[in-house]
């Protein structure tokens, strides 16, 4: 027969393991959807940029702040290529991005193929 102290430690240990497992399981089950945002930086008039890109990104960012979604990454696409943002930018940072060049459908397609569920923000759509 085991020592009562050993049984108590075993029972407490198994209880904590079960508690931690349940917590991790619930966290995965209730996790907010992860979103990749692709931003087309081809030239756009400032008023259009604010309406079609800036405001839409601000809405996504607000949803993240309310824990409805998680912005996983932001990918900038231009005629020079793609760039993944080091951190999720604030709406103010997106609003003040410079736009340049022509739309590059190949770069945009490459970014969306790699991230099929991505949200694409562009002046053209």
Backbone as a chain_set.jsonl record, in Angstrom:
{"seq": "XXXXXXXXXXXXXXXXXXXXXXXXXXXXXXXXXXXXXXXXXXXXXXXXXXXXXXXXXXXXXXXXXXXXXXXXXXXXXXXXXXXXXXXXXXXXXXXXXXXXXXXXXXXXXXXXXXXXXXXXXXXXX", "coords": {"N": [[0.843, -1.178, 0.0], [0.469, 2.258, -0.766], [2.031, 5.181, 0.54], [0.123, 7.65, 2.204], [0.788, 10.339, 1.655], [2.091, 10.174, -0.804], [-0.022, 9.343, -2.434], [-1.67, 11.595, -2.244], [-0.06, 13.568, -3.46], [0.135, 12.444, -6.012], [-2.572, 12.487, -6.802], [-3.1, 15.265, -6.734], [-1.239, 16.112, -8.659], [-2.143, 14.788, -11.007], [-4.62, 16.025, -11.181], [-3.908, 18.719, -11.703], [-2.646, 18.381, -14.169], [-4.802, 17.493, -15.73], [-6.419, 19.777, -15.537], [-4.8, 21.705, -16.821], [-4.685, 20.547, -19.385], [-7.387, 20.659, -20.147], [-7.717, 23.436, -20.189], [-5.95, 24.179, -22.297], [-7.185, 22.813, -24.391], [-9.707, 24.099, -24.52], [-8.824, 26.637, -25.179], [-7.835, 26.267, -27.774], [-10.184, 25.471, -29.047], [-11.859, 27.688, -28.765], [-10.469, 29.673, -30.041], [-9.851, 32.664, -31.891], [-10.465, 33.279, -35.395], [-7.698, 33.105, -37.643], [-6.201, 35.539, -39.666], [-4.782, 36.507, -42.739], [-3.568, 39.421, -44.18], [-3.397, 40.946, -47.266], [-1.948, 43.632, -48.78], [-2.216, 45.734, -51.442], [0.056, 47.863, -52.789], [0.131, 49.438, -55.042], [-0.012, 52.432, -57.074], [-2.316, 54.853, -55.858], [-4.869, 57.238, -55.454], [-4.864, 59.506, -52.678], [-7.416, 59.902, -51.316], [-8.94, 57.752, -52.234], [-7.321, 55.677, -51.328], [-7.595, 55.911, -48.561], [-10.335, 55.303, -48.257], [-10.717, 52.773, -49.554], [-8.663, 51.11, -48.688], [-7.369, 51.973, -46.218], [-9.572, 52.475, -44.384], [-10.887, 49.986, -44.459], [-8.856, 48.312, -43.504], [-8.607, 49.38, -40.953], [-11.038, 48.569, -39.86], [-10.648, 45.765, -39.783], [-8.485, 45.711, -38.002], [-9.68, 46.717, -35.713], [-11.473, 44.644, -35.186], [-9.616, 42.761, -34.451], [-8.641, 43.919, -32.106], [-10.864, 43.594, -30.528], [-10.791, 40.94, -30.203], [-12.067, 39.267, -32.03], [-10.983, 38.354, -34.36], [-7.695, 37.262, -35.399], [-5.021, 38.927, -36.652], [-2.795, 37.444, -38.551], [-0.587, 37.854, -40.259], [0.722, 40.548, -42.262], [0.985, 41.288, -45.603], [2.7, 43.171, -47.91], [2.237, 44.117, -51.235], [3.726, 45.043, -54.25], [4.81, 46.528, -57.381], [7.428, 45.942, -57.184], [7.725, 43.635, -55.76], [7.119, 41.407, -52.963], [6.56, 42.021, -49.478], [6.748, 41.034, -46.173], [5.288, 42.283, -43.333], [7.039, 43.092, -40.355], [5.785, 43.316, -37.895], [2.322, 43.455, -36.906], [0.855, 46.116, -38.438], [-0.349, 49.327, -37.272], [-3.546, 50.956, -37.821], [-2.985, 53.631, -38.474], [-0.389, 53.487, -39.479], [-0.802, 52.03, -41.833], [-2.494, 53.755, -43.154], [-0.784, 55.856, -43.77], [0.987, 54.821, -45.583], [3.045, 54.939, -48.463], [2.044, 54.946, -51.863], [2.82, 53.465, -54.967], [3.937, 52.946, -58.353], [2.685, 50.492, -60.712], [-0.182, 48.284, -60.724], [0.552, 44.891, -59.939], [-0.374, 42.075, -61.092], [0.702, 39.477, -61.075], [2.348, 39.324, -58.753], [0.403, 39.76, -56.822], [-1.263, 37.568, -57.247], [0.513, 35.52, -56.61], [0.881, 35.99, -53.869], [-1.706, 35.546, -52.915], [-2.106, 32.9, -53.653], [-0.321, 31.592, -52.0], [-1.515, 32.148, -49.619], [-4.466, 31.298, -49.409], [-6.862, 32.041, -48.089], [-6.638, 34.69, -47.618], [-7.29, 38.146, -46.872], [-7.683, 40.579, -49.199], [-6.635, 43.83, -49.737], [-7.062, 46.537, -51.747], [-6.805, 49.308, -53.984], [-7.953, 48.877, -56.368], [-10.136, 47.198, -56.041]], "CA": [[0.0, 0.0, 0.0], [1.251, 3.482, -0.878], [2.019, 6.195, 1.582], [-0.935, 8.641, 1.927], [1.371, 11.553, 1.061], [2.342, 9.907, -2.222], [-1.332, 9.355, -3.111], [-2.115, 12.99, -2.307], [0.757, 14.239, -4.482], [-0.271, 11.89, -7.296], [-3.908, 13.007, -7.103], [-2.966, 16.69, -7.068], [-0.509, 16.212, -9.921], [-3.047, 14.414, -12.095], [-5.644, 17.074, -11.258], [-3.334, 19.88, -12.378], [-2.429, 18.015, -15.574], [-6.126, 17.513, -16.369], [-6.836, 21.179, -15.597], [-4.008, 22.35, -17.877], [-5.131, 19.987, -20.663], [-8.697, 21.226, -20.443], [-7.505, 24.839, -20.541], [-5.373, 24.25, -23.641], [-8.212, 22.37, -25.329], [-10.685, 25.178, -24.663], [-8.166, 27.74, -25.872], [-7.824, 25.929, -29.193], [-11.561, 25.402, -29.508], [-12.461, 29.017, -28.77], [-9.535, 30.635, -30.627], [-10.401, 33.486, -32.964], [-9.901, 32.924, -36.7], [-6.458, 33.782, -38.018], [-6.381, 36.206, -40.955], [-3.64, 37.127, -43.413], [-4.008, 40.585, -44.951], [-2.522, 41.305, -48.381], [-2.205, 45.029, -49.141], [-1.663, 46.138, -52.731], [0.567, 49.224, -52.647], [0.244, 50.144, -56.317], [-0.434, 53.823, -56.923], [-3.709, 55.107, -55.548], [-5.099, 58.587, -54.951], [-5.002, 59.45, -51.214], [-8.802, 59.742, -50.851], [-9.326, 56.37, -52.518], [-6.537, 54.811, -50.433], [-8.231, 55.939, -47.238], [-11.634, 54.627, -48.299], [-10.676, 51.375, -50.001], [-7.65, 50.318, -47.976], [-7.192, 52.425, -44.835], [-10.763, 52.243, -43.56], [-11.137, 48.54, -44.367], [-7.857, 47.755, -42.601], [-8.964, 49.834, -39.599], [-12.109, 47.68, -39.407], [-10.023, 44.484, -39.418], [-7.663, 45.936, -36.81], [-10.625, 46.851, -34.59], [-11.943, 43.29, -34.885], [-8.534, 42.098, -33.702], [-8.615, 44.502, -30.759], [-12.002, 43.022, -29.807], [-10.51, 39.499, -30.176], [-12.945, 38.536, -32.932], [-10.056, 37.723, -35.289], [-6.278, 37.501, -35.14], [-4.289, 39.21, -37.881], [-1.615, 36.591, -38.478], [0.49, 38.582, -40.912], [0.353, 41.528, -43.282], [1.909, 41.203, -46.736], [2.608, 44.297, -48.842], [2.544, 43.717, -52.603], [3.907, 46.165, -55.169], [5.448, 46.074, -58.613], [8.798, 45.541, -56.846], [7.716, 42.333, -55.101], [6.328, 41.25, -51.74], [7.25, 42.249, -48.208], [5.936, 40.673, -45.015], [5.501, 43.23, -42.237], [7.653, 42.473, -39.181], [4.724, 43.278, -36.886], [1.03, 43.889, -37.434], [0.854, 47.581, -38.374], [-1.544, 50.018, -36.793], [-4.267, 51.598, -38.933], [-2.308, 54.865, -38.85], [0.752, 53.133, -40.324], [-1.317, 51.649, -43.148], [-3.051, 54.969, -43.765], [0.277, 56.741, -44.239], [1.867, 54.143, -46.542], [3.109, 55.544, -49.795], [1.66, 54.049, -52.945], [3.676, 53.755, -56.113], [3.994, 51.928, -59.388], [1.471, 49.942, -61.323], [-0.594, 47.008, -60.135], [1.289, 43.726, -60.416], [-1.259, 40.924, -60.86], [1.49, 38.268, -60.778], [2.73, 39.358, -57.338], [-0.833, 39.625, -56.046], [-1.69, 36.174, -57.376], [1.469, 34.701, -55.851], [0.592, 36.179, -52.439], [-2.987, 34.917, -52.576], [-1.957, 31.449, -53.777], [0.362, 31.132, -50.793], [-2.458, 32.389, -48.519], [-5.739, 31.304, -50.13], [-7.95, 32.672, -47.347], [-6.206, 36.039, -47.282], [-8.122, 39.303, -47.168], [-6.913, 41.455, -50.079], [-7.032, 45.236, -49.726], [-6.49, 47.173, -52.918], [-7.6, 50.399, -54.543], [-8.61, 48.385, -57.573], [-11.335, 46.359, -55.817]], "C": [[0.892, 1.247, 0.0], [1.07, 4.371, 0.339], [0.924, 7.212, 1.247], [-0.399, 9.921, 1.312], [1.637, 11.366, -0.426], [1.027, 9.924, -3.007], [-1.849, 10.781, -3.262], [-1.36, 13.739, -3.401], [0.37, 13.755, -5.871], [-1.634, 12.442, -7.711], [-3.845, 14.48, -7.495], [-2.264, 16.877, -8.406], [-1.388, 15.883, -11.107], [-4.153, 15.449, -12.272], [-5.131, 18.295, -12.0], [-3.081, 19.592, -13.858], [-3.754, 18.039, -16.333], [-6.622, 18.948, -16.541], [-6.106, 21.91, -16.726], [-4.445, 21.849, -19.252], [-6.468, 20.544, -21.09], [-8.567, 22.692, -20.873], [-6.944, 24.995, -21.944], [-6.393, 23.832, -24.698], [-9.255, 23.447, -25.576], [-10.098, 26.361, -25.422], [-8.146, 27.492, -27.375], [-9.235, 25.962, -29.783], [-12.167, 26.793, -29.68], [-11.577, 30.085, -29.412], [-10.196, 31.392, -31.769], [-9.74, 33.097, -34.291], [-8.661, 33.751, -37.009], [-6.609, 34.296, -39.45], [-5.036, 36.72, -41.456], [-4.201, 38.259, -44.256], [-2.955, 40.88, -46.015], [-2.914, 42.713, -48.818], [-1.462, 45.356, -50.433], [-1.25, 47.609, -52.637], [0.745, 49.939, -53.977], [-0.404, 51.52, -56.181], [-1.94, 53.957, -56.77], [-3.829, 56.537, -55.033], [-5.358, 58.519, -53.443], [-6.426, 59.252, -50.703], [-9.294, 58.317, -51.087], [-8.603, 55.408, -51.582], [-7.199, 54.755, -49.059], [-9.515, 55.123, -47.235], [-11.501, 53.133, -48.57], [-9.681, 50.504, -49.25], [-7.604, 50.704, -46.504], [-8.378, 52.118, -43.937], [-11.067, 50.756, -43.392], [-10.13, 47.868, -43.432], [-8.173, 48.15, -41.156], [-10.083, 48.97, -39.018], [-11.553, 46.322, -38.978], [-9.223, 44.605, -38.123], [-8.553, 46.045, -35.565], [-11.183, 45.484, -34.198], [-10.881, 42.508, -34.11], [-8.481, 42.621, -32.269], [-9.741, 43.927, -29.901], [-11.915, 41.496, -29.732], [-11.501, 38.666, -30.984], [-12.137, 37.787, -33.986], [-8.642, 37.952, -34.791], [-5.62, 37.757, -36.487], [-2.951, 38.496, -37.752], [-0.404, 37.287, -39.081], [-0.082, 39.557, -41.92], [1.429, 41.466, -44.355], [1.645, 42.394, -47.648], [3.034, 43.806, -50.223], [2.667, 44.975, -53.446], [4.538, 45.627, -56.447], [6.901, 45.664, -58.38], [8.864, 44.187, -56.16], [6.808, 42.331, -53.886], [7.203, 41.528, -50.532], [6.284, 41.885, -47.085], [6.288, 41.643, -43.893], [6.062, 42.491, -41.028], [6.647, 42.332, -38.042], [3.423, 43.718, -37.551], [0.97, 45.417, -37.303], [-0.449, 48.137, -37.815], [-2.282, 50.604, -37.995], [-3.597, 52.891, -39.397], [-1.111, 54.579, -39.761], [0.292, 52.761, -41.731], [-1.826, 52.884, -43.882], [-1.96, 55.832, -44.379], [1.268, 56.056, -45.185], [1.889, 54.901, -47.851], [2.71, 54.488, -50.822], [2.461, 54.458, -54.173], [3.552, 52.628, -57.132], [2.634, 51.503, -59.897], [1.077, 48.661, -60.608], [0.202, 45.857, -60.757], [0.456, 42.478, -60.133], [-0.499, 39.645, -60.518], [1.877, 38.204, -59.309], [1.509, 39.148, -56.445], [-1.329, 38.176, -56.081], [-0.768, 35.251, -56.569], [1.179, 34.792, -54.349], [-0.709, 35.48, -52.047], [-2.949, 33.407, -52.752], [-1.292, 30.875, -52.537], [-0.538, 31.255, -49.566], [-3.867, 32.452, -49.102], [-6.902, 31.981, -49.392], [-7.635, 34.115, -46.976], [-7.277, 37.076, -47.641], [-7.261, 40.258, -47.973], [-7.502, 42.861, -50.026], [-6.299, 45.937, -50.852], [-7.389, 48.314, -53.354], [-8.41, 49.908, -55.723], [-9.86, 47.57, -57.308], [-12.323, 47.032, -54.92]], "O": [[1.924, 1.29, 0.669], [0.071, 4.296, 1.054], [0.81, 7.605, 0.086], [-1.094, 10.538, 0.504], [1.434, 12.285, -1.219], [0.971, 10.458, -4.115], [-2.406, 11.131, -4.302], [-1.969, 14.468, -4.184], [0.284, 14.552, -6.806], [-1.817, 12.825, -8.867], [-4.466, 14.894, -8.474], [-2.667, 17.726, -9.201], [-1.389, 16.606, -12.104], [-4.576, 15.718, -13.397], [-5.839, 18.852, -12.838], [-3.281, 20.464, -14.704], [-3.821, 18.549, -17.451], [-7.184, 19.29, -17.582], [-6.724, 22.648, -17.495], [-4.562, 22.64, -20.187], [-6.668, 20.866, -22.261], [-9.232, 23.129, -21.812], [-7.405, 25.846, -22.705], [-6.457, 24.426, -25.774], [-9.645, 23.683, -26.719], [-10.788, 27.007, -26.21], [-8.41, 28.402, -28.16], [-9.434, 26.436, -30.902], [-12.903, 27.04, -30.635], [-11.894, 31.272, -29.34], [-10.998, 30.835, -32.518], [-8.597, 32.64, -34.31], [-8.584, 34.935, -36.681], [-7.085, 33.581, -40.332], [-4.253, 37.294, -40.699], [-5.192, 38.081, -44.964], [-1.774, 41.044, -45.708], [-4.064, 42.963, -49.18], [-0.237, 45.264, -50.501], [-2.087, 48.487, -52.434], [1.444, 50.95, -54.039], [-1.231, 51.748, -55.299], [-2.724, 53.286, -57.441], [-2.985, 56.996, -54.263], [-5.999, 57.58, -52.972], [-6.63, 58.505, -49.746], [-9.981, 57.743, -50.242], [-9.193, 54.442, -51.099], [-7.343, 53.684, -48.471], [-9.757, 54.341, -46.315], [-12.115, 52.32, -47.879], [-9.846, 49.286, -49.186], [-7.78, 49.851, -45.635], [-8.211, 51.564, -42.851], [-11.459, 50.318, -42.311], [-10.486, 46.973, -42.665], [-8.021, 47.339, -40.243], [-10.08, 48.67, -37.824], [-11.937, 45.791, -37.936], [-9.273, 43.728, -37.261], [-8.214, 45.526, -34.502], [-11.346, 45.197, -33.012], [-11.198, 41.703, -33.235], [-8.297, 41.848, -31.328], [-9.59, 43.788, -28.687], [-12.842, 40.837, -29.26], [-11.747, 37.502, -30.666], [-12.545, 36.723, -34.452], [-8.416, 38.739, -33.871], [-5.656, 36.899, -37.369], [-2.093, 38.882, -36.959], [0.673, 37.306, -38.485], [-1.218, 39.415, -42.373], [2.621, 41.576, -44.068], [0.52, 42.607, -48.102], [4.07, 43.156, -50.363], [1.822, 45.867, -53.372], [4.771, 44.426, -56.581], [7.538, 45.102, -59.271], [9.954, 43.639, -55.992], [5.871, 43.121, -53.778], [8.414, 41.306, -50.551], [5.151, 42.363, -47.047], [7.459, 41.802, -43.548], [5.614, 41.389, -40.709], [6.662, 41.341, -37.312], [3.44, 44.291, -38.64], [1.027, 45.951, -36.195], [-1.5, 47.5, -37.881], [-1.702, 50.733, -39.073], [-3.634, 53.213, -40.585], [-0.847, 55.331, -40.699], [0.932, 53.138, -42.713], [-1.612, 53.036, -45.085], [-2.186, 56.475, -45.404], [2.283, 56.651, -45.548], [0.873, 55.439, -48.291], [3.001, 53.302, -50.667], [2.741, 55.637, -54.389], [3.124, 51.518, -56.815], [1.597, 52.074, -59.558], [1.909, 48.025, -59.961], [0.485, 45.861, -61.955], [0.567, 41.888, -59.058], [-0.997, 38.816, -59.755], [1.752, 37.153, -58.68], [1.58, 38.444, -55.437], [-1.759, 37.633, -55.064], [-1.233, 34.311, -55.925], [1.229, 33.785, -53.643], [-0.8, 34.892, -50.969], [-3.685, 32.694, -52.07], [-1.658, 29.795, -52.075], [-0.343, 30.543, -48.581], [-4.411, 33.543, -49.274], [-7.84, 32.449, -50.038], [-8.294, 34.694, -46.113], [-8.052, 36.901, -48.581], [-6.219, 40.706, -47.493], [-8.698, 43.06, -50.239], [-5.07, 45.933, -50.906], [-8.598, 48.287, -53.12], [-9.454, 50.479, -56.039], [-10.594, 47.266, -58.249], [-13.378, 46.469, -54.631]]}, "num_chains": 1, "name": "protein.A"}
